[in-house]
Amino acid sequence: MIIDVHAHWGPWFFTMDVAGATLATMDRYGIDRAVVSSTEAVIYDAPAGNRALATALGGQDDGLERLSGYVTVNPRRLREAERDLRAYLPTGRFVGVKIHTDYTGSPVTSPQLRAALQLVAEAGCPALVHSWGASVLELAQVCLDTPGLRVIAGHMGADGFRYAIEAARACDRLYLEPCWSHAPAGRIAEVAAKVDARQLLFGTDATLIDPSSAFGAVAAAKLTGETAERIAWRNAAELFGLAAGLQ
C-alpha cells in the first residue's frame, strides 16, 4: 500500500512531460491513493481551481475514488478561503488544505500565513505547506503556537532537511514528506534515523515531478519494518482519516 500525500490534479501552466496524467502516473508506480491539489488553484486562482477539483471528485469517472482533495488556500484572500473550507470539507472528498507560501507571497513568518493556519486548525484538518530551507523551523513554531494545528512540511525543507529534523523533534504535530527535484545521498536515511517514524510521510510532487525521484530516494534509504510501512501509507491513513478499507 502506498499513499502519496503531495500530488496534483490538472494541467500545468507551463510545459511538463508528465502533466495531466494523475491516475496513469499512479498506476505506473503502484500508488494506491493520493491527496491532490488543483494546479490551477495553487498557481493561479484558488477558488476556480478548488471548484474544478470538487466537480471532478464528485463525478463518476473510474479511478477517481483513489483521489482525495486538498482545499487550496491563499492566505491573502482569507474570505474566499473560509468560504471554500465550508463548502468542500464537509463533502468528505477533501481531507486537508494546501498552502504554497511562495506563489501567494505569504512566507511562514507573515501574519497572513498564521491567520490561514489558524483557520486550518479550527477546521480540524491537516495542511500541506510549502517549506524550503530554514523556513521549516518557523513552521514548527507556528504549530507550537497554534493549538491543534497539524502541518505537513512539503519537501521537508528541501536543502534545509537538517532544519526539518530539528523542527520535527520540536513539535510532534509537524510531519515531513520528502519530494524534491534533487536527491542528495543519505538525505532520507538521515531524517528517518533522527525523527519519530510517526511523523514521516511519502510524497512525490506528481505530476510536476516524476515519482521516480521520490521512490528512488526512499528506496536508497533501505527502510524496513514499521518505519517503511508508516512512511508508505499508515501515517497518511491515520492523519487524513483514510484508514477505512485499507489493509
Buried (B, 14 or more C-beta within 10 A) or exposed (E): BBBBBBBBBBEBEEEBEBBBBBBEBBEBBEBBBBBBBBBBBBBEBBBEBBBBBBEBBEEEEEEBEBBBBBBBBBBBBBEBBBEBBEBBBEEEBBBBBBBBBEBBEBBBEBEBBBBBBBBBBEBEBBBBBBBBBBBBBBBBBBBBEBEEBBBBBBBBBBBBBBBBBBBBBEBEBBBBBBBBEEBEEEBBBBBBEEBEBBBBBBBBBBBBBBBBBBBEBBEBBEBEEEBBBBBBBBBBBEBBEBEEEBE
